[in-house]
Structure formats: structure tokens, C-alpha cells
Amino acid sequence: MLIVHDPRCAEFGSAHRPERPTRVTAAAAHLRTQHPDWRWSEPGEVGDDTLLLAHTRAHLERLAQPRDFDEDTPYFEGIFDHARRAVAAAMVAMQGALSGGEKTFSLMRPPGHHATAGQAMGFCYLNQAAVAATAARALGAARVAVWDFDAHHGNGTEAILDGRPGYLFCSVHQFPGYPGTGTRNTENCRNWVVGPHGPRERHLRVLEDSWRQILAFNPELVVVSAGFDGYVHDPVASLSLEIEDFATIGRWVREAALPTTALLEGGYSDDLPLLVDAFLSAWAP
């Protein structure tokens, strides 16, 4: 297992916000202790040409302006650089999976799946899943799937990939819930909704159904938007998954044996290190 991580991703934000630095510092410390044999890599840089695969030039210019984007998505000093590094990590992870079949996980912040081509929102500034997927297609992958199991709909990823040939986007998420989207299907974007406080067993069934759709697409690369806020004790969602359910998800990914990379999205419980570990440990063997 390769973990792509830059410690600088903890150098912004506040301990009083859900998307806080300890999300990654605690997870990194836990994984290093529990899995000393796993490899770690820091991302390099990513240029505007790569970001423009999924974003507009106007959006990149806006990210450099010191104004808040919305209540959930404030401006932080250097946030454009932090978001770039998250994308760079996704690119390293994608290339490792695509070229060598290496199991790779990007342990970075900020998350990305709510960011649209032209708008930062929902803690997200740049959409690293969408950039990694479009870059993979540019590198020659004929079919790229994005599987989003975050508790919140990956509206940004869907908006970027919708209607574009060679992509499949599948999202399982809480509804009603932020951002209020993800209730319709298109030719290449498919959604499954789970009600607040719904039965854990139903959530697992729809996750498995969505994963089967990914497999039926026969992708040459799977990009997993790995959000862990479907956990029963997460403070920003109202779902029912337990720690062992994330191990089940990891086992599905392992058994599929497809070139796959996973990127940290949501997950705001203090148990996040255990949730990430359960997923990765089941995927790694």
C-alpha cells in the first residue's frame, strides 16, 4: 500500500471546524504506527494545464483572491497551494494505480468532491477526483469510473463528468442532506440515496449495488472518493455504518482487482483513523 501524504496539508484551518487539521495528522500517525511496512510518498507540483482538465481559468483566478467562498468554505492563507497539493497527491496516486496497478491512497486535505468546474463549496476548493479521472483519460484510459461513498453527494464530480464519454460516476449518499443534489440519474452519472438514520443493512445493500455498476462498466481505472462520514458517530451526517463496514468496502475493492486509487474526502469523527485503517487494511492484502 502506498500512502501519498504531504504534512503541509495540516497547516491551515481551525480545530473548531469539522474539516480540521487533526483529521489527517491523527490518521497519518495511526497508519504509520500500525503499518510500518507501507510506503509513503509526498506529492510534487501540479500545473494549471492539469487543473484546467476539470476547472475553468476563472475558478483558478478566484482561488487566489482573499475572500471567503461560502460559510463552509472560507479563504485561508495559501489555500490555493494547499488545494493544489491535494490534487498533486491524487495525480501521484492515479499514476501509480494506472501504470503499475499499485494500491494507492491519498491522505490529504482539503477534500474535493463538492468543487465544481467553477465554484468552491462544501469544504472543497479543487476537485481532485475529477482532475485525476480526466487526467487518466488524457493518458489513454478508455473507461474511468469514479465511485463516491461519502455521506454527501459528490455534486462537483458529477457536474464535471456528466455527459462526457468514457466516464461513469456512481454516488451513494444521504438525502435529504447537503448539498441537496443527487436524486436523478443520467446516462453516465448514477445516484443512490439513503435516508437519515436509515437501516445499516440497506446502506450496505445500495453500496454493493453501486459497486456492481462500477464493475459492469469494466473500467481501466477506478477513482474512489473515500468519504468516511457515513459512520454512525460522524458529527455532520446521520447514517449508520460501523467500522467493520468500511472493511467490507475495502474487501470489495480488493476482490475486484482493478487498477484503483482512493482519495480522502469526508469523515469528521475522532474515529477517522480507525475507519481509514479498516478500509485500507481490507484492501491491502
C-alpha contacts under 8 A as a table, 3 or more apart, distances in Angstrom:
res1	aa1	res2	aa2	distance
1	M	38	W	5.35
1	M	39	R	6.30
1	M	102	E	7.15
1	M	103	K	5.26
1	M	104	T	5.90
1	M	105	F	7.68
1	M	284	A	5.93
2	L	38	W	6.16
2	L	39	R	4.81
2	L	40	W	5.67
2	L	41	S	7.22
2	L	93	A	7.99
2	L	102	E	7.33
2	L	103	K	6.26
2	L	104	T	4.73
2	L	105	F	6.33
3	I	38	W	7.38
3	I	39	R	6.21
3	I	40	W	4.81
3	I	41	S	6.31
3	I	104	T	5.93
3	I	105	F	5.00
3	I	106	S	5.93
3	I	107	L	6.61
4	V	40	W	5.82
4	V	41	S	4.84
4	V	42	E	5.62
4	V	43	P	6.62
4	V	89	A	5.84
4	V	90	A	7.97
4	V	92	V	7.37
4	V	93	A	6.73
4	V	104	T	7.28
4	V	105	F	6.13
4	V	106	S	4.73
4	V	107	L	5.97
4	V	108	M	7.77
5	H	40	W	7.01
5	H	41	S	6.20
5	H	42	E	5.23
5	H	43	P	6.95
5	H	89	A	6.92
5	H	106	S	6.28
5	H	107	L	5.21
5	H	108	M	5.91
6	D	9	C	5.93
6	D	41	S	7.93
6	D	42	E	5.18
6	D	43	P	6.69
6	D	85	R	7.71
6	D	108	M	6.99
7	P	10	A	6.01
7	P	11	E	7.78
7	P	25	T	7.62
8	R	11	E	5.26
8	R	82	H	7.64
9	C	12	F	7.02
9	C	21	P	7.52
9	C	24	V	7.88
9	C	82	H	6.07
9	C	85	R	7.77
9	C	86	A	7.79
9	C	108	M	6.16
9	C	109	R	5.67
9	C	110	P	7.47
10	A	13	G	7.64
10	A	20	R	7.88
10	A	21	P	4.51
10	A	22	T	7.22
10	A	24	V	6.85
10	A	25	T	6.83
10	A	109	R	7.47
11	E	21	P	7.06
12	F	21	P	6.97
12	F	76	F	6.69
12	F	77	E	7.57
12	F	79	I	7.63
13	G	17	R	7.55
13	G	19	E	7.58
13	G	20	R	5.87
13	G	21	P	6.43
13	G	76	F	7.00
14	S	17	R	5.61
14	S	19	E	7.94
14	S	20	R	5.57
14	S	21	P	6.99
15	A	18	P	7.63
15	A	20	R	5.22
15	A	21	P	6.76
15	A	22	T	7.48
16	H	20	R	7.23
17	R	20	R	5.65
18	P	236	V	7.76
18	P	268	Y	5.79
19	E	23	R	7.19
19	E	110	P	7.64
19	E	123	F	6.97
19	E	266	G	7.98
19	E	268	Y	6.68
20	R	23	R	5.88
21	P	24	V	6.04
21	P	25	T	6.50
22	T	25	T	4.80
22	T	26	A	5.43
22	T	27	A	7.84
23	R	26	A	5.92
23	R	27	A	6.34
23	R	267	G	7.92
23	R	268	Y	6.94
23	R	270	D	7.73
23	R	272	L	6.93
23	R	273	P	7.88
24	V	27	A	5.02
24	V	28	A	5.84
24	V	107	L	6.68
24	V	108	M	6.62
24	V	109	R	7.29
25	T	28	A	5.21
25	T	29	A	6.15
26	A	29	A	5.22
26	A	30	H	6.13
26	A	273	P	6.38
27	A	30	H	5.16
27	A	31	L	6.16
27	A	272	L	6.73
27	A	273	P	4.21
27	A	274	L	7.84
27	A	276	V	7.40
28	A	31	L	5.26
28	A	32	R	6.11
28	A	107	L	7.60
28	A	273	P	7.72
29	A	32	R	5.28
29	A	33	T	6.27
30	H	33	T	5.25
30	H	34	Q	6.09
30	H	273	P	6.23
31	L	34	Q	5.13
31	L	35	H	5.60
31	L	36	P	7.75
31	L	273	P	7.47
31	L	277	D	6.75
32	R	35	H	5.46
32	R	36	P	5.47
32	R	38	W	7.73
33	T	36	P	6.03
35	H	38	W	5.67
42	E	89	A	7.26
43	P	85	R	6.76
43	P	88	A	5.57
43	P	89	A	4.79
43	P	92	V	6.39
44	G	85	R	7.37
44	G	88	A	6.18
44	G	89	A	7.51
45	E	84	R	7.45
45	E	85	R	6.65
45	E	88	A	5.77
46	V	50	T	6.65
46	V	51	L	7.56
46	V	84	R	6.48
46	V	85	R	7.32
46	V	87	V	7.16
46	V	88	A	5.24
47	G	50	T	5.59
47	G	51	L	6.69
48	D	51	L	4.97
48	D	52	L	5.97
49	D	52	L	5.16
49	D	53	L	6.84
50	T	53	L	5.47
50	T	54	A	7.96
50	T	131	V	7.13
50	T	135	A	7.08
51	L	54	A	5.98
51	L	55	H	5.93
51	L	131	V	6.36
52	L	55	H	4.71
52	L	56	T	5.85
52	L	57	R	6.73
53	L	131	V	6.24
53	L	134	T	6.23
53	L	135	A	6.99
54	A	117	A	5.77
54	A	127	N	7.58
54	A	130	A	6.21
54	A	131	V	5.45
54	A	134	T	6.98
54	A	160	I	6.43
55	H	59	H	6.57
55	H	60	L	7.42
55	H	116	T	7.27
55	H	117	A	4.05
55	H	118	G	6.03
55	H	126	L	7.86
56	T	59	H	5.23
56	T	60	L	6.70
56	T	117	A	5.73
56	T	118	G	5.69
57	R	60	L	5.23
57	R	61	E	6.39
58	A	61	E	5.11
58	A	62	R	6.16
58	A	118	G	7.02
59	H	62	R	4.98
59	H	63	L	6.29
59	H	117	A	7.21
59	H	118	G	4.83
59	H	119	Q	6.46
60	L	63	L	5.27
60	L	64	A	6.98
61	E	64	A	5.59
61	E	65	Q	7.15
62	R	65	Q	5.34
63	L	66	P	7.86
63	L	79	I	7.55
63	L	80	F	5.67
63	L	125	Y	7.54
64	A	79	I	7.92
64	A	80	F	6.11
66	P	75	Y	5.92
66	P	76	F	7.59
66	P	77	E	7.57
67	R	74	P	7.39
67	R	75	Y	5.56
68	D	71	E	7.39
68	D	73	T	6.54
68	D	74	P	4.24
68	D	75	Y	4.50
69	F	72	D	7.96
69	F	73	T	5.45
69	F	74	P	5.64
69	F	75	Y	6.68
69	F	120	A	6.31
69	F	121	M	6.79
70	D	73	T	5.01
70	D	74	P	6.17
70	D	121	M	6.57
71	E	74	P	6.38
72	D	121	M	6.93
72	D	122	G	5.56
72	D	123	F	5.80
73	T	120	A	7.08
73	T	121	M	5.59
73	T	122	G	5.87
73	T	123	F	4.77
73	T	124	C	6.86
73	T	125	Y	7.85
74	P	123	F	7.94
75	Y	79	I	6.72
76	F	79	I	5.19
78	G	81	D	5.36
78	G	82	H	6.39
79	I	82	H	4.92
79	I	83	A	6.01
80	F	83	A	5.16
80	F	84	R	6.06
80	F	125	Y	7.70
81	D	84	R	4.96
81	D	85	R	6.23
82	H	85	R	5.18
82	H	86	A	6.47
82	H	109	R	7.62
82	H	110	P	7.29
83	A	86	A	5.09
83	A	87	V	6.42
83	A	109	R	7.39
83	A	110	P	6.17
83	A	125	Y	6.24
83	A	126	L	5.92
84	R	87	V	5.08
84	R	88	A	6.09
84	R	126	L	7.35
85	R	88	A	4.79
85	R	89	A	6.11
86	A	89	A	5.14
86	A	90	A	6.36
86	A	106	S	7.91
86	A	108	M	5.63
86	A	109	R	6.16
86	A	110	P	6.83
86	A	111	P	7.77
86	A	128	Q	6.73
87	V	90	A	4.99
87	V	91	M	6.23
87	V	126	L	7.26
87	V	127	N	7.38
87	V	128	Q	4.63
87	V	131	V	7.20
87	V	132	A	7.59
88	A	91	M	5.01
88	A	92	V	6.35
89	A	92	V	5.11
89	A	93	A	6.18
89	A	106	S	5.91
89	A	108	M	7.45
90	A	93	A	5.03
90	A	94	M	5.96
90	A	106	S	5.94
90	A	128	Q	6.01
90	A	129	A	7.12
90	A	132	A	6.07
90	A	263	L	6.70
91	M	94	M	5.01
91	M	95	Q	6.05
91	M	131	V	7.92
91	M	132	A	5.56
91	M	135	A	7.92
92	V	95	Q	5.27
92	V	96	G	6.18
93	A	96	G	5.21
93	A	97	A	6.30
93	A	104	T	5.24
93	A	105	F	6.42
93	A	106	S	6.40
93	A	261	T	5.92
93	A	262	A	7.73
94	M	97	A	5.21
94	M	98	L	6.00
94	M	104	T	7.65
94	M	132	A	6.24
94	M	136	A	7.28
94	M	223	V	7.62
94	M	260	T	7.64
94	M	261	T	5.76
95	Q	98	L	5.04
95	Q	99	S	5.78
95	Q	100	G	7.95
95	Q	136	A	7.75
96	G	99	S	5.54
96	G	100	G	5.64
96	G	101	G	6.49
96	G	102	E	5.47
96	G	103	K	7.65
96	G	104	T	6.95
97	A	100	G	5.67
97	A	101	G	4.30
97	A	102	E	4.65
97	A	103	K	6.10
97	A	104	T	6.55
97	A	221	L	7.59
97	A	259	P	5.21
97	A	260	T	5.62
97	A	261	T	5.95
98	L	101	G	5.73
98	L	102	E	7.80
98	L	136	A	7.71
98	L	220	E	7.80
98	L	221	L	6.48
98	L	259	P	5.92
98	L	260	T	7.61
99	S	102	E	7.98
101	G	258	L	7.72
101	G	259	P	5.03
101	G	260	T	7.33
102	E	259	P	7.30
102	E	260	T	7.80
103	K	259	P	7.57
103	K	260	T	6.39
103	K	261	T	6.26
103	K	284	A	7.06
104	T	260	T	7.32
104	T	261	T	5.05
104	T	262	A	6.40
105	F	261	T	5.98
105	F	262	A	4.82
105	F	263	L	5.70
105	F	264	L	7.58
106	S	261	T	7.94
106	S	262	A	6.33
106	S	263	L	4.70
106	S	264	L	6.14
107	L	263	L	6.67
107	L	264	L	5.67
108	M	111	P	7.36
108	M	263	L	7.74
108	M	264	L	6.42
109	R	264	L	7.53
109	R	265	E	7.84
110	P	123	F	6.72
110	P	124	C	6.09
110	P	125	Y	7.31
110	P	265	E	7.91
111	P	123	F	6.63
111	P	124	C	5.28
111	P	125	Y	7.69
111	P	127	N	7.67
111	P	128	Q	7.84
111	P	264	L	6.62
111	P	265	E	4.65
111	P	266	G	6.70
112	G	115	A	5.70
112	G	123	F	7.57
112	G	124	C	4.48
112	G	125	Y	6.18
112	G	126	L	5.41
112	G	127	N	4.15
112	G	128	Q	5.60
112	G	129	A	7.00
112	G	265	E	6.59
113	H	116	T	7.95
113	H	124	C	6.71
113	H	126	L	8.00
113	H	127	N	5.34
113	H	128	Q	7.26
113	H	129	A	6.64
113	H	130	A	7.72
113	H	154	G	4.94
113	H	155	N	6.84
113	H	156	G	5.48
113	H	157	T	5.52
113	H	225	S	7.34
113	H	265	E	7.02
114	H	120	A	7.37
114	H	121	M	5.99
114	H	122	G	5.89
114	H	123	F	7.73
114	H	124	C	5.72
114	H	127	N	7.10
114	H	153	H	7.74
114	H	154	G	5.42
114	H	155	N	5.39
114	H	156	G	4.35
114	H	157	T	6.82
115	A	118	G	7.60
115	A	119	Q	5.78
115	A	120	A	4.81
115	A	121	M	5.67
115	A	122	G	7.53
115	A	124	C	5.28
115	A	125	Y	5.58
115	A	126	L	5.62
115	A	127	N	5.27
115	A	155	N	7.69
115	A	156	G	4.72
115	A	157	T	7.31
116	T	119	Q	5.14
116	T	120	A	6.70
116	T	126	L	7.81
116	T	127	N	7.02
116	T	155	N	7.38
116	T	156	G	4.01
116	T	157	T	6.72
116	T	159	A	6.45
116	T	160	I	6.44
117	A	156	G	7.22
117	A	159	A	7.72
117	A	160	I	6.17
119	Q	125	Y	7.53
120	A	123	F	7.69
120	A	124	C	5.66
120	A	125	Y	4.47
120	A	126	L	6.94
121	M	124	C	5.30
121	M	125	Y	6.62
122	G	179	P	7.89
124	C	127	N	7.14
127	N	130	A	5.47
127	N	131	V	6.23
127	N	156	G	7.15
127	N	157	T	6.90
128	Q	131	V	4.99
128	Q	132	A	5.92
129	A	132	A	5.18
129	A	133	A	6.08
129	A	146	V	7.42
129	A	157	T	7.02
129	A	223	V	6.59
129	A	224	V	7.69
129	A	225	S	6.63
129	A	263	L	7.25
130	A	133	A	5.06
130	A	134	T	6.07
130	A	157	T	5.52
130	A	160	I	6.91
130	A	161	L	7.28
131	V	134	T	5.26
131	V	135	A	5.92
132	A	135	A	5.10
132	A	136	A	6.08
132	A	223	V	7.64
133	A	136	A	5.13
133	A	137	R	6.47
133	A	144	V	6.26
133	A	145	A	7.61
133	A	146	V	7.38
133	A	223	V	6.80
134	T	137	R	5.12
134	T	138	A	6.27
135	A	138	A	4.89
135	A	139	L	6.21
136	A	139	L	4.98
136	A	140	G	6.53
136	A	141	A	5.66
136	A	144	V	7.36
136	A	221	L	7.78
137	R	140	G	5.15
137	R	141	A	4.65
137	R	142	A	6.17
137	R	143	R	7.31
137	R	144	V	6.94
137	R	166	G	7.63
138	A	141	A	7.20
141	A	144	V	6.67
141	A	220	E	5.97
141	A	221	L	7.16
142	A	166	G	5.85
142	A	219	P	7.83
142	A	220	E	6.78
143	R	166	G	4.62
143	R	167	Y	5.79
143	R	168	L	7.80
143	R	217	F	7.74
143	R	218	N	7.42
143	R	219	P	4.86
143	R	220	E	5.50
143	R	221	L	6.96
144	V	166	G	6.22
144	V	167	Y	5.01
144	V	168	L	6.52
144	V	219	P	5.30
144	V	220	E	5.98
144	V	221	L	5.03
144	V	222	V	5.98
144	V	223	V	7.56
145	A	167	Y	5.60
145	A	168	L	4.62
145	A	169	F	5.83
145	A	170	C	7.81
145	A	214	I	6.53
145	A	217	F	7.71
145	A	219	P	5.95
145	A	221	L	6.38
145	A	222	V	4.85
145	A	223	V	6.19
146	V	167	Y	7.72
146	V	168	L	6.25
146	V	169	F	4.83
146	V	170	C	6.32
146	V	222	V	5.75
146	V	223	V	4.69
146	V	224	V	5.72
146	V	225	S	7.04
147	W	169	F	6.14
147	W	170	C	5.05
147	W	171	S	6.10
147	W	210	S	7.99
147	W	211	W	7.46
147	W	214	I	7.25
147	W	222	V	7.09
147	W	223	V	6.30
147	W	224	V	4.84
147	W	225	S	6.04
148	D	153	H	7.85
148	D	154	G	6.75
148	D	169	F	7.72
148	D	170	C	6.13
148	D	171	S	4.63
148	D	172	V	6.47
148	D	224	V	5.86
148	D	225	S	4.48
148	D	226	A	6.35
148	D	227	G	7.41
149	F	171	S	6.01
149	F	172	V	5.27
149	F	173	H	6.72
149	F	207	L	7.42
149	F	224	V	7.78
149	F	225	S	6.44
149	F	226	A	5.92
149	F	227	G	5.87
149	F	228	F	7.81
149	F	230	G	7.99
150	D	153	H	7.03
150	D	154	G	7.67
150	D	171	S	7.78
150	D	172	V	7.03
150	D	173	H	6.30
150	D	225	S	6.79
150	D	226	A	5.99
150	D	227	G	3.73
150	D	228	F	6.04
150	D	229	D	6.22
150	D	230	G	6.51
150	D	265	E	6.88
150	D	266	G	6.24
150	D	267	G	7.97
151	A	172	V	7.14
151	A	173	H	4.57
151	A	174	Q	5.52
151	A	227	G	6.64
151	A	228	F	7.27
151	A	229	D	5.34
151	A	230	G	4.81
151	A	237	A	6.64
151	A	239	L	7.55
151	A	266	G	7.69
152	H	172	V	7.90
152	H	173	H	5.01
152	H	174	Q	5.96
152	H	177	G	6.98
152	H	178	Y	6.09
152	H	179	P	7.03
153	H	171	S	6.37
153	H	172	V	7.05
153	H	173	H	5.36
153	H	174	Q	7.40
153	H	178	Y	7.36
153	H	179	P	6.80
153	H	180	G	7.90
153	H	181	T	6.51
153	H	182	G	5.73
154	G	157	T	5.50
154	G	158	E	6.26
154	G	171	S	6.75
154	G	182	G	7.84
155	N	158	E	5.10
155	N	159	A	6.04
155	N	179	P	7.51
155	N	181	T	6.58
155	N	182	G	6.89
156	G	159	A	5.12
156	G	160	I	6.22
157	T	160	I	5.22
157	T	161	L	6.16
157	T	169	F	7.80
158	E	161	L	5.29
158	E	162	D	5.53
158	E	169	F	6.48
158	E	189	C	6.45
159	A	162	D	5.46
161	L	164	R	5.57
161	L	167	Y	6.70
161	L	168	L	7.87
161	L	169	F	7.35
161	L	189	C	7.86
162	D	169	F	7.97
162	D	186	T	7.43
162	D	188	N	6.38
162	D	189	C	6.10
163	G	186	T	7.76
163	G	187	E	7.02
163	G	188	N	6.45
164	R	167	Y	6.40
164	R	188	N	7.84
167	Y	188	N	6.57
168	L	188	N	4.89
168	L	189	C	5.96
168	L	190	R	7.96
168	L	214	I	7.45
168	L	217	F	7.45
169	F	188	N	6.25
169	F	189	C	4.67
169	F	190	R	6.23
170	C	189	C	5.97
170	C	190	R	4.89
170	C	191	N	5.82
170	C	192	W	7.98
170	C	210	S	6.34
170	C	213	Q	7.85
170	C	214	I	7.34
171	S	182	G	7.77
171	S	190	R	6.51
171	S	191	N	4.96
171	S	192	W	6.25
171	S	210	S	7.43
172	V	191	N	5.99
172	V	192	W	4.72
172	V	193	V	5.83
172	V	194	V	7.33
172	V	206	V	7.27
172	V	207	L	6.40
172	V	210	S	7.33
173	H	182	G	7.87
173	H	191	N	7.87
173	H	192	W	6.53
173	H	193	V	5.21
173	H	194	V	5.93
174	Q	177	G	5.72
174	Q	193	V	5.58
174	Q	194	V	4.74
174	Q	195	G	5.61
174	Q	196	P	6.28
174	Q	237	A	7.67
174	Q	238	S	7.69
174	Q	239	L	7.25
175	F	178	Y	7.72
175	F	180	G	7.07
175	F	193	V	5.67
175	F	194	V	5.93
175	F	195	G	5.40
175	F	196	P	6.90
176	P	180	G	6.41
176	P	195	G	6.71
176	P	196	P	7.23
177	G	180	G	5.58
177	G	237	A	7.84
178	Y	181	T	7.56
182	G	185	N	7.87
182	G	191	N	5.79
182	G	192	W	7.72
182	G	193	V	7.55
183	T	191	N	6.39
183	T	192	W	7.49
183	T	193	V	7.04
184	R	190	R	7.27
184	R	191	N	6.56
185	N	188	N	7.80
185	N	189	C	5.68
185	N	190	R	4.70
185	N	191	N	6.05
186	T	189	C	5.07
186	T	190	R	6.39
187	E	190	R	7.75
192	W	206	V	6.66
192	W	210	S	7.46
194	V	198	G	6.55
194	V	202	R	7.92
194	V	203	H	6.33
194	V	239	L	7.96
195	G	198	G	5.23
195	G	239	L	7.75
196	P	237	A	7.82
196	P	238	S	5.01
196	P	239	L	5.68
197	H	238	S	5.44
197	H	239	L	5.08
197	H	240	S	6.24
198	G	202	R	7.32
198	G	203	H	7.37
198	G	239	L	6.49
198	G	240	S	6.83
199	P	202	R	5.41
199	P	203	H	6.58
199	P	240	S	6.73
200	R	203	H	5.14
200	R	204	L	6.36
200	R	239	L	7.61
200	R	240	S	5.02
200	R	241	L	5.68
201	E	204	L	5.17
201	E	205	R	6.23
202	R	205	R	4.94
202	R	206	V	6.28
203	H	206	V	5.39
203	H	207	L	6.18
203	H	240	S	7.81
203	H	241	L	7.60
204	L	207	L	5.00
204	L	208	E	6.13
204	L	241	L	7.99
204	L	245	D	7.66
205	R	208	E	5.13
205	R	209	D	6.19
206	V	209	D	4.85
206	V	210	S	6.08
207	L	210	S	5.17
207	L	211	W	6.19
208	E	211	W	5.01
208	E	212	R	6.22
209	D	212	R	5.13
209	D	213	Q	6.51
210	S	213	Q	5.09
210	S	214	I	6.52
211	W	214	I	4.97
211	W	215	L	6.35
212	R	215	L	4.99
212	R	216	A	6.10
213	Q	216	A	5.06
213	Q	217	F	6.42
214	I	217	F	5.32
214	I	218	N	7.08
214	I	219	P	7.32
215	L	218	N	5.35
215	L	219	P	7.09
215	L	256	A	7.62
219	P	222	V	6.45
219	P	258	L	7.73
220	E	258	L	7.20
220	E	259	P	6.57
221	L	258	L	6.82
221	L	259	P	5.06
221	L	260	T	5.68
221	L	261	T	7.90
222	V	258	L	7.16
222	V	259	P	6.32
222	V	260	T	4.64
222	V	261	T	6.41
223	V	260	T	5.94
223	V	261	T	5.17
223	V	262	A	5.78
223	V	263	L	7.57
224	V	260	T	7.34
224	V	261	T	6.14
224	V	262	A	4.39
224	V	263	L	6.12
225	S	262	A	6.09
225	S	263	L	5.33
225	S	264	L	6.46
225	S	265	E	5.97
226	A	262	A	6.09
226	A	263	L	5.59
226	A	264	L	5.08
226	A	265	E	5.46
226	A	266	G	7.30
227	G	230	G	7.39
227	G	264	L	6.08
227	G	265	E	4.54
227	G	266	G	4.23
227	G	267	G	5.61
228	F	231	Y	6.07
228	F	265	E	7.53
228	F	266	G	5.66
228	F	267	G	4.15
228	F	268	Y	7.62
228	F	272	L	7.06
228	F	275	L	6.81
228	F	276	V	7.55
229	D	232	V	7.98
229	D	234	D	5.42
229	D	235	P	7.99
229	D	236	V	7.17
229	D	237	A	6.27
229	D	239	L	7.93
229	D	266	G	5.70
229	D	267	G	4.07
229	D	268	Y	6.29
229	D	269	S	7.41
230	G	234	D	6.94
230	G	237	A	6.68
230	G	238	S	7.33
230	G	239	L	5.14
230	G	240	S	6.49
230	G	241	L	5.76
230	G	267	G	7.67
231	Y	234	D	5.39
231	Y	239	L	6.27
231	Y	240	S	5.84
231	Y	241	L	4.60
231	Y	242	E	5.75
231	Y	243	I	7.19
231	Y	267	G	7.85
231	Y	269	S	7.98
232	V	238	S	6.89
232	V	239	L	5.40
232	V	240	S	4.14
232	V	241	L	5.21
232	V	242	E	6.14
233	H	240	S	7.91
233	H	269	S	6.51
234	D	237	A	5.97
234	D	238	S	7.36
234	D	267	G	6.90
234	D	268	Y	5.89
234	D	269	S	4.75
235	P	238	S	7.82
235	P	268	Y	6.54
235	P	269	S	6.35
236	V	268	Y	7.15
241	L	245	D	6.07
241	L	246	F	7.82
242	E	245	D	5.38
242	E	246	F	7.28
243	I	246	F	5.67
243	I	247	A	7.05
243	I	274	L	7.23
243	I	275	L	5.57
243	I	278	A	6.74
244	E	247	A	5.00
244	E	248	T	6.44
244	E	278	A	6.76
245	D	248	T	4.89
245	D	249	I	6.41
246	F	249	I	4.98
246	F	250	G	6.25
246	F	275	L	6.41
246	F	276	V	7.77
246	F	278	A	5.92
246	F	279	F	4.91
247	A	250	G	4.96
247	A	251	R	6.15
247	A	278	A	4.73
247	A	279	F	4.49
247	A	280	L	7.52
247	A	281	S	7.29
247	A	282	A	5.24
247	A	283	W	7.75
248	T	251	R	5.03
248	T	252	W	6.38
248	T	279	F	7.44
248	T	282	A	7.24
249	I	252	W	5.19
249	I	253	V	6.51
249	I	279	F	6.54
250	G	253	V	5.15
250	G	254	R	6.24
250	G	278	A	7.60
250	G	279	F	4.59
250	G	280	L	6.21
250	G	281	S	7.46
250	G	282	A	4.89
250	G	283	W	4.46
251	R	254	R	4.98
251	R	255	E	6.06
251	R	279	F	7.76
251	R	282	A	5.05
251	R	283	W	5.33
252	W	255	E	5.23
252	W	256	A	6.25
252	W	283	W	7.78
253	V	256	A	5.31
253	V	257	A	6.80
253	V	258	L	7.62
253	V	260	T	7.86
253	V	283	W	6.18
254	R	257	A	5.46
254	R	258	L	7.93
254	R	282	A	7.28
254	R	283	W	4.72
254	R	284	A	7.08
254	R	285	P	7.73
267	G	272	L	6.17
268	Y	272	L	6.67
269	S	272	L	5.49
270	D	273	P	7.56
271	D	274	L	5.42
271	D	275	L	6.40
272	L	275	L	5.00
272	L	276	V	6.09
273	P	276	V	5.27
273	P	277	D	6.04
274	L	277	D	5.01
274	L	278	A	6.05
275	L	278	A	5.14
275	L	279	F	6.38
276	V	279	F	5.25
276	V	280	L	6.10
277	D	280	L	5.16
277	D	281	S	5.69
278	A	281	S	5.35
278	A	282	A	6.23
279	F	282	A	5.49
279	F	283	W	6.30
280	L	283	W	4.97
280	L	284	A	5.78
281	S	284	A	5.16
281	S	285	P	7.09
282	A	285	P	6.75
